[in-house]
Amino acid sequence: MKEERVFNFSAGPAILPIEVLQKAKQEMLSLKRSGMSVMEISHRSKEFKEILEKTKLSIKQLLKIGDDYEILFFSGGASLQFALIPLNFLNKSADFVVTGHWSMKAFQEAKKLGVVNLIYSSEKENFSTTPRKSDLKANPSSDYVHYCSNETIDGVEFKYDLEVGNLPVVCDASSNIMSKPIDIKKYALIYAGAQKNLGPSGITLVIVQKDFLSRAKSNLPTMLSYKSFAEHDSMPNTPNTWGIYLIGLVCDWLREKGGLERIAEINLEKAKLIYKEIDESNGFYRSKVEPSSRSTMNVTFSLPSKELDEKFCAKAEEIGLRNLKGHRSVGGIRASIYNAFPLEGVIRLVEFMRDFRRKYS
Amino acid sequence: MKEERVFNFSAGPAILPIEVLQKAKQEMLSLKRSGMSVMEISHRSKEFKEILEKTKLSIKQLLKIGDDYEILFFSGGASLQFALIPLNFLNKSADFVVTGHWSMKAFQEAKKLGVVNLIYSSEKENFSTTPRKSDLKANPSSDYVHYCSNETIDGVEFKYDLEVGNLPVVCDASSNIMSKPIDIKKYALIYAGAQKNLGPSGITLVIVQKDFLSRAKSNLPTMLSYKSFAEHDSMPNTPNTWGIYLIGLVCDWLREKGGLERIAEINLEKAKLIYKEIDESNGFYRSKVEPSSRSTMNVTFSLPSKELDEKFCAKAEEIGLRNLKGHRSVGGIRASIYNAFPLEGVIRLVEFMRDFRRKYS
C-alpha cells in the first residue's frame, strides 16, 4: 500500500528522510533478524554498542572530526544544555552573542548560574542580522563565548564559524548541524537537539574538544556532568537508544547522498529558490533578515497583512504544503527546509507563492 | 512476511507489547493519515497535543489518579531524577530507604546536593529483603523519604505502599510501575523510567501531588525545575514525542488487557511459576531474596556454580529464551517478566529449567 506523504515544512520536530523511516519501519519488530526491536534490547548489548559506535564514527567522518573530540549523546534537548554548559564550564564569566530567540534563552538560563556578558545583541534590530567579525570583542578572562549558528525562529544564520579572541567557542547548532561542512577546529563544543536535522526529539548530540572537556567541573550530579557522560561513553544511565539508532540511520542516508559538501549544495539551491521569489515579489513577500545573514534552513517572510499570512498558510495546507506558519512569537511564514526536505517540495512552494501573489497582490 | 520474535527477558530496555510495535510500525510514515510520522510533527500541533492529553488521561485512569496530581514527562531517565528531586525538594534533609542498587544510587546522588539520612539499608543482608513497616523511623523534619519499590538488579520488591511517619513519600517505580494497582494517595511523587513497563528508553514518567509540587524551589534552570515542567504541561522545551506516543499506545494495550487489576493477576501467575520451580529444585536454583520480598517483575536466581550459570544462559539462548544473564554487578540469572512478557514464554522457561536441572544436577 502506498502511503500518501505531504511536504512538511515543520521547524522541528521536522521531516525525516523517507528512506530512514522506511528502514526503521522494516526493522521495527526485529532488528537485524534478532527477533527484537532496537527499543527492546539492552543499551549494553553487543547489538546496541555496534549501533552507538557506528553512529559516532559516521558523525566523525561526515564532519571531519579528529580524535581530539568526544561525540556524546544527552537526553533532554538543547534546552538542557543551556543549563549544563554553565554548570560544567562557567567559573569566572561567559560571553554571549545574541542573534535571536534561542541564543537569548541560552543567555538567560546561564545568567541564573553565574556571571554572563552580553558582547553582542541584535535585539534592537529585531534579530535581523549577525555580527561582523570586527563587531565582537571578548573578555579575555571569560571561560567561553556562546552563540547560536542558526536561529530557527528568526531565520538568521551565521555564514562563518565564529571566532572571538582566543576564547573557547560553544555553539548551539541545533537547526543547521550537518547542513554544510564546518571547520571543527574552531569549536570547543557544539551541541544540537536532534529533531531538526538529525533524528527524533528527546536526544541531543554534543561534540566536545577533549581539552575543553578536561576543564569541566567534577563532583556534579552524574546526569548533569559532561565528564561522567564522556567517561561512560554517553551511558552513565540508559540513553535514548531509539534516538541514537535513528541518528545513525540519518547519517547513513547523508553519506549515501554524498556527504555534507553535496547536501550543502542542495540546501543552498533550495533556499535560493525561495529567497529569489521573495526578492522578485515587489515587496509582496518581505524578509526581515539582512541578505548576508539569511538562513539556508529556515526561510522566514511575511505578507502585507496578517490576514494574508493566514490565508497563505490555509491555501498552502490545502495542496499538501504543511506547517508553514511562523513561530507564534513572531508570526508570518516560515519554510523550514532541512536536509531531508526535498527540492521538489521547494519547487511546489515557489510555484504556489507565485500563484498566490498573482491572485492577492 | 511473518517476523520471527524471541522470548526476550531483558531487564530494560525491555520487551514491548507486539501489538504496540505493530501499531507504531503501521503509523511510521503517516500518523492517522496525516502524511507525517509522529516524529515529524510539532509538539505544539493539535495532533500531538491530542496524543499527550490522551496519554495523561490513560495513566490517570489506569492508576486511579485524581486531579490533585500532575502527570509529567521528563527526558533523561530515572537517573536524572536522582538529581532533580533533591535539587527541587531538599531543603533541610531527606530520608532514604535503601534496598538495592538503585535506591543506593539515588541516595548517593542526593548526598552530593544536601543532607541525607539513611534510615534503612539491607546492604549487609546482600539486598535480599525489604523492611517491615515497624523497622522504619522517620526524621520528622525531613523534607521527604525516598525508596525504590522494585529493585531491578536484586529482584527485591515492596509488597506494600511505603509509609514513614507523615513524611511525603517519593518512589522510584521504574521497574514495577503499572504492574499492579497502587494506593496513589500514599505517594507525594512517583517516577519511572519508561524502558521497562511503559515504553522506550529516554523518557521518564513523573506523577506528583500538586501540594508537594508547590514546595519545589523556584529560580532553578528551566530544564531542572519541576515547576517549569508543570507550568508548561511537560513542554518547557521539545519533549521526547516518540516516547510519549509509545507510552500512550502501551496504555491503550493495558486497558484492552483489562487494566491493572487483571495485569497484576497475570504477573503474579507468571512469577509464581518460576519461583515454584526454584523452590522445588532441591537447592539447584537458589534465590537470595526472602520469599516475602520476591519481585514479580525480576526473578533472580543462581545455579550451583558460575559455569552452570553460563551454560544455563547459553543453552537458553539456543532455544530463543534471550537475555537471561544477571546484571554484571551481581551475576547469576535474571528473568525480567514485565507486563509485556507473555505467559507462554514463562512456561517455556520453566520447562527449560526443569530439563536443565535433570541434566546437570
Chai-1 contact restraints between the chains, C-beta under 6 A:
chainA,res_idxA,chainB,res_idxB,connection_type,confidence,min_distance_angstrom,max_distance_angstrom,comment,restraint_id
A,E3,B,L29,contact,1.0,0.0,6.0,A-B,restraint_1
A,E3,B,S30,contact,1.0,0.0,6.0,A-B,restraint_2
A,E4,B,G35,contact,1.0,0.0,6.0,A-B,restraint_3
A,R5,B,G35,contact,1.0,0.0,6.0,A-B,restraint_4
A,V6,B,G35,contact,1.0,0.0,6.0,A-B,restraint_5
A,N8,B,M36,contact,1.0,0.0,6.0,A-B,restraint_6
A,N8,B,E40,contact,1.0,0.0,6.0,A-B,restraint_7
A,S10,B,S42,contact,1.0,0.0,6.0,A-B,restraint_8
A,P13,B,M39,contact,1.0,0.0,6.0,A-B,restraint_9
A,P13,B,E40,contact,1.0,0.0,6.0,A-B,restraint_10
A,P13,B,T241,contact,1.0,0.0,6.0,A-B,restraint_11
A,I15,B,E40,contact,1.0,0.0,6.0,A-B,restraint_12
A,L16,B,E40,contact,1.0,0.0,6.0,A-B,restraint_13
A,L21,B,M28,contact,1.0,0.0,6.0,A-B,restraint_14
A,L21,B,L29,contact,1.0,0.0,6.0,A-B,restraint_15
A,L21,B,S37,contact,1.0,0.0,6.0,A-B,restraint_16
A,K25,B,K25,contact,1.0,0.0,6.0,A-B,restraint_17
A,K25,B,M28,contact,1.0,0.0,6.0,A-B,restraint_18
A,M28,B,L21,contact,1.0,0.0,6.0,A-B,restraint_19
A,M28,B,K25,contact,1.0,0.0,6.0,A-B,restraint_20
A,L29,B,E3,contact,1.0,0.0,6.0,A-B,restraint_21
A,L29,B,L21,contact,1.0,0.0,6.0,A-B,restraint_22
A,S30,B,E3,contact,1.0,0.0,6.0,A-B,restraint_23
A,G35,B,E4,contact,1.0,0.0,6.0,A-B,restraint_24
A,G35,B,R5,contact,1.0,0.0,6.0,A-B,restraint_25
A,G35,B,V6,contact,1.0,0.0,6.0,A-B,restraint_26
A,M36,B,N8,contact,1.0,0.0,6.0,A-B,restraint_27
A,S37,B,L21,contact,1.0,0.0,6.0,A-B,restraint_28
A,M39,B,P13,contact,1.0,0.0,6.0,A-B,restraint_29
A,M39,B,P200,contact,1.0,0.0,6.0,A-B,restraint_30
A,E40,B,N8,contact,1.0,0.0,6.0,A-B,restraint_31
A,E40,B,P13,contact,1.0,0.0,6.0,A-B,restraint_32
A,E40,B,I15,contact,1.0,0.0,6.0,A-B,restraint_33
A,E40,B,L16,contact,1.0,0.0,6.0,A-B,restraint_34
A,S42,B,S10,contact,1.0,0.0,6.0,A-B,restraint_35
A,S75,B,S75,contact,1.0,0.0,6.0,A-B,restraint_36
A,S75,B,G76,contact,1.0,0.0,6.0,A-B,restraint_37
A,S75,B,G202,contact,1.0,0.0,6.0,A-B,restraint_38
A,G76,B,S75,contact,1.0,0.0,6.0,A-B,restraint_39
A,G76,B,G76,contact,1.0,0.0,6.0,A-B,restraint_40
A,G77,B,N237,contact,1.0,0.0,6.0,A-B,restraint_41
A,G77,B,T238,contact,1.0,0.0,6.0,A-B,restraint_42
A,S79,B,M223,contact,1.0,0.0,6.0,A-B,restraint_43
A,S79,B,N237,contact,1.0,0.0,6.0,A-B,restraint_44
A,L80,B,M223,contact,1.0,0.0,6.0,A-B,restraint_45
A,A83,B,P221,contact,1.0,0.0,6.0,A-B,restraint_46
A,A83,B,M223,contact,1.0,0.0,6.0,A-B,restraint_47
A,A83,B,L224,contact,1.0,0.0,6.0,A-B,restraint_48
A,E109,B,P221,contact,1.0,0.0,6.0,A-B,restraint_49
A,K112,B,P221,contact,1.0,0.0,6.0,A-B,restraint_50
A,Q195,B,T238,contact,1.0,0.0,6.0,A-B,restraint_51
A,P200,B,M39,contact,1.0,0.0,6.0,A-B,restraint_52
A,P200,B,W242,contact,1.0,0.0,6.0,A-B,restraint_53
A,S201,B,T238,contact,1.0,0.0,6.0,A-B,restraint_54
A,S201,B,N240,contact,1.0,0.0,6.0,A-B,restraint_55
A,S201,B,T241,contact,1.0,0.0,6.0,A-B,restraint_56
A,G202,B,S75,contact,1.0,0.0,6.0,A-B,restraint_57
A,G202,B,G202,contact,1.0,0.0,6.0,A-B,restraint_58
A,G202,B,N240,contact,1.0,0.0,6.0,A-B,restraint_59
A,G202,B,G243,contact,1.0,0.0,6.0,A-B,restraint_60
A,P221,B,A83,contact,1.0,0.0,6.0,A-B,restraint_61
A,P221,B,E109,contact,1.0,0.0,6.0,A-B,restraint_62
A,P221,B,K112,contact,1.0,0.0,6.0,A-B,restraint_63
A,M223,B,S79,contact,1.0,0.0,6.0,A-B,restraint_64
A,M223,B,L80,contact,1.0,0.0,6.0,A-B,restraint_65
A,M223,B,A83,contact,1.0,0.0,6.0,A-B,restraint_66
A,L224,B,A83,contact,1.0,0.0,6.0,A-B,restraint_67
A,N237,B,G77,contact,1.0,0.0,6.0,A-B,restraint_68
A,N237,B,S79,contact,1.0,0.0,6.0,A-B,restraint_69
A,T238,B,G77,contact,1.0,0.0,6.0,A-B,restraint_70
A,T238,B,Q195,contact,1.0,0.0,6.0,A-B,restraint_71
A,T238,B,S201,contact,1.0,0.0,6.0,A-B,restraint_72
A,N240,B,S201,contact,1.0,0.0,6.0,A-B,restraint_73
A,N240,B,G202,contact,1.0,0.0,6.0,A-B,restraint_74
A,T241,B,P13,contact,1.0,0.0,6.0,A-B,restraint_75
A,T241,B,S201,contact,1.0,0.0,6.0,A-B,restraint_76
A,W242,B,P200,contact,1.0,0.0,6.0,A-B,restraint_77
A,G243,B,G202,contact,1.0,0.0,6.0,A-B,restraint_78
